[in-house]
Amino acid sequence: MSFDLTVHFPKERMPSPQQWQAAIADRGFPLKINTNLDIVTLKGVLPCEYQGKPGGFESLYSVLSLDDLRYLEIPESSPCKIMFSAHSPREEFLGAVIAAAVLAEMTGGLLMDPQEGKTHEGAEAIAWARELERTHENPAAIPRGGNPEFKSPKPWWRFW
């Protein structure tokens, strides 16, 4: 299962991969993203290292239409969106969390976590990433993908 995050931000604030990596390092995170890729055209895995261990997470850049922004209730000033998707290895999960939080903070953007139904902005996004990084050793602390609305105690084969 995957863990998904989305960051919405103004187009003029899109950082270069080098600026993004510098911001990650400036905030003291042990994450290195591949800075030799064009984030805008990347449609797939963004390789990274977390604490020197290789990993990566899926990244997809898009620009939303005004209709989509209104439907999603995203400010019209933030049409750019990068969707992050990671799987269970902690290097992938924490790489996506840290990259998304730093991107949201440095662009004045909005980080959306559909698993928890929460949004994070600015310094609060960084604090959220630090808390997840701190608790990453506990498997229960790492959110799992899926539909947070669906919490049936019955196995799927016992619904009839």
C-alpha positions as CSV (number, residue, x, y, z in Angstrom):
1,M,0.0,0.0,0.0
2,S,1.2,3.5,-0.6
3,F,1.3,6.6,1.5
4,D,0.3,9.7,-0.5
5,L,0.9,13.4,0.1
6,T,0.2,16.5,-2.0
7,V,1.7,20.0,-1.8
8,H,0.0,22.9,-3.5
9,F,2.0,26.1,-4.1
10,P,2.3,29.2,-6.3
11,K,3.9,28.6,-9.7
12,E,6.5,31.4,-9.2
13,R,7.8,29.7,-6.1
14,M,8.7,26.4,-7.7
15,P,12.3,25.8,-6.5
16,S,15.1,24.2,-8.5
17,P,16.1,20.7,-7.2
18,Q,19.3,22.4,-5.9
19,Q,17.3,25.0,-3.9
20,W,15.0,22.3,-2.6
21,Q,18.0,20.2,-1.5
22,A,19.7,23.2,0.2
23,A,16.4,23.9,2.1
24,I,16.3,20.2,3.3
25,A,19.9,20.4,4.5
26,D,19.3,23.9,6.1
27,R,16.6,22.4,8.2
28,G,18.8,19.6,9.4
29,F,17.2,16.6,7.8
30,P,19.4,13.7,6.8
31,L,17.8,13.5,3.3
32,K,19.5,13.9,-0.1
33,I,17.3,14.1,-3.2
34,N,18.7,13.6,-6.7
35,T,19.3,17.2,-7.9
36,N,20.1,16.1,-11.5
37,L,16.4,15.6,-12.5
38,D,13.8,18.1,-13.7
39,I,11.0,17.9,-11.1
40,V,8.5,19.4,-13.5
41,T,8.9,16.7,-16.1
42,L,9.7,13.8,-13.8
43,K,7.0,11.2,-13.9
44,G,8.2,8.4,-11.6
45,V,10.6,7.8,-8.8
46,L,12.7,10.6,-7.4
47,P,15.8,8.8,-6.0
48,C,17.0,9.9,-2.6
49,E,19.0,8.8,0.4
50,Y,17.8,8.9,3.9
51,Q,20.6,8.7,6.5
52,G,22.8,7.4,3.8
53,K,20.5,4.5,2.8
54,P,19.1,4.5,-0.8
55,G,15.4,5.1,-1.3
56,G,13.0,7.0,-3.4
57,F,9.4,8.1,-3.8
58,E,7.2,8.7,-6.7
59,S,6.7,12.4,-7.6
60,L,4.3,13.9,-10.1
61,Y,4.1,17.6,-10.9
62,S,1.0,19.2,-12.4
63,V,-0.8,22.5,-12.7
64,L,-4.5,22.5,-11.7
65,S,-7.2,24.4,-13.6
66,L,-9.3,27.0,-11.9
67,D,-12.2,24.6,-11.8
68,D,-10.1,22.0,-10.1
69,L,-8.8,24.5,-7.6
70,R,-12.3,25.6,-6.7
71,Y,-13.6,22.1,-6.5
72,L,-10.7,21.1,-4.1
73,E,-11.0,24.4,-2.2
74,I,-7.4,25.2,-2.9
75,P,-6.5,28.9,-3.1
76,E,-6.3,30.1,-6.7
77,S,-2.9,31.5,-6.1
78,S,-1.5,27.9,-5.6
79,P,-2.2,26.0,-8.8
80,C,1.0,24.0,-8.8
81,K,0.8,20.6,-7.3
82,I,3.4,17.9,-6.5
83,M,2.0,14.5,-5.5
84,F,4.3,12.3,-3.5
85,S,3.7,8.6,-3.1
86,A,5.8,6.2,-1.0
87,H,5.6,2.7,0.2
88,S,6.5,1.1,3.5
89,P,10.3,1.1,3.7
90,R,11.2,4.0,6.0
91,E,13.6,5.5,3.6
92,E,10.8,6.0,1.1
93,F,8.2,7.1,3.6
94,L,10.4,9.6,5.4
95,G,11.9,10.8,2.2
96,A,8.5,11.7,0.9
97,V,7.4,13.2,4.2
98,I,10.5,15.4,4.6
99,A,10.6,16.5,0.9
100,A,6.9,17.4,1.0
101,A,7.1,19.3,4.3
102,V,10.2,21.3,3.2
103,L,8.6,22.1,-0.1
104,A,5.4,23.3,1.6
105,E,7.4,25.4,4.1
106,M,9.8,27.0,1.5
107,T,7.0,27.8,-1.0
108,G,4.4,29.0,1.4
109,G,2.4,26.0,0.2
110,L,-0.2,23.7,1.6
111,L,0.7,20.1,2.4
112,M,-2.3,17.7,2.3
113,D,-2.3,14.3,4.1
114,P,-5.4,12.4,2.9
115,Q,-4.6,9.5,5.2
116,E,-5.1,11.6,8.2
117,G,-7.4,14.1,6.6
118,K,-5.1,17.0,7.7
119,T,-3.3,19.9,6.2
120,H,0.1,21.4,7.2
121,E,1.6,24.8,6.4
122,G,4.9,26.5,7.1
123,A,6.8,25.7,10.3
124,E,4.0,23.4,11.4
125,A,4.7,21.1,8.3
126,I,8.4,20.9,9.4
127,A,7.3,20.1,13.0
128,W,5.0,17.4,11.6
129,A,7.9,15.9,9.6
130,R,10.2,16.0,12.6
131,E,7.6,14.2,14.7
132,L,7.2,11.4,12.1
133,E,10.9,11.1,11.8
134,R,11.3,10.9,15.6
135,T,8.6,8.1,15.8
136,H,9.6,6.2,12.7
137,E,11.0,3.2,14.6
138,N,7.5,2.4,15.8
139,P,5.7,0.7,12.9
140,A,2.3,1.9,14.3
141,A,3.5,5.5,14.0
142,I,3.9,5.3,10.2
143,P,0.5,6.0,8.6
144,R,-0.6,3.4,6.1
145,G,-2.3,4.2,2.8
146,G,-5.9,3.4,2.1
147,N,-9.2,5.1,2.7
148,P,-9.3,6.7,6.2
149,E,-13.1,6.7,6.0
150,F,-13.3,2.9,5.8
151,K,-12.7,1.4,9.2
152,S,-14.9,-1.7,9.3
153,P,-13.9,-4.3,11.8
154,K,-15.3,-7.1,9.6
155,P,-13.1,-8.8,7.0
156,W,-14.0,-7.8,3.4
157,W,-15.4,-11.3,2.7
158,R,-18.0,-11.0,5.4
159,F,-20.0,-8.1,4.2
160,W,-22.9,-10.1,2.8
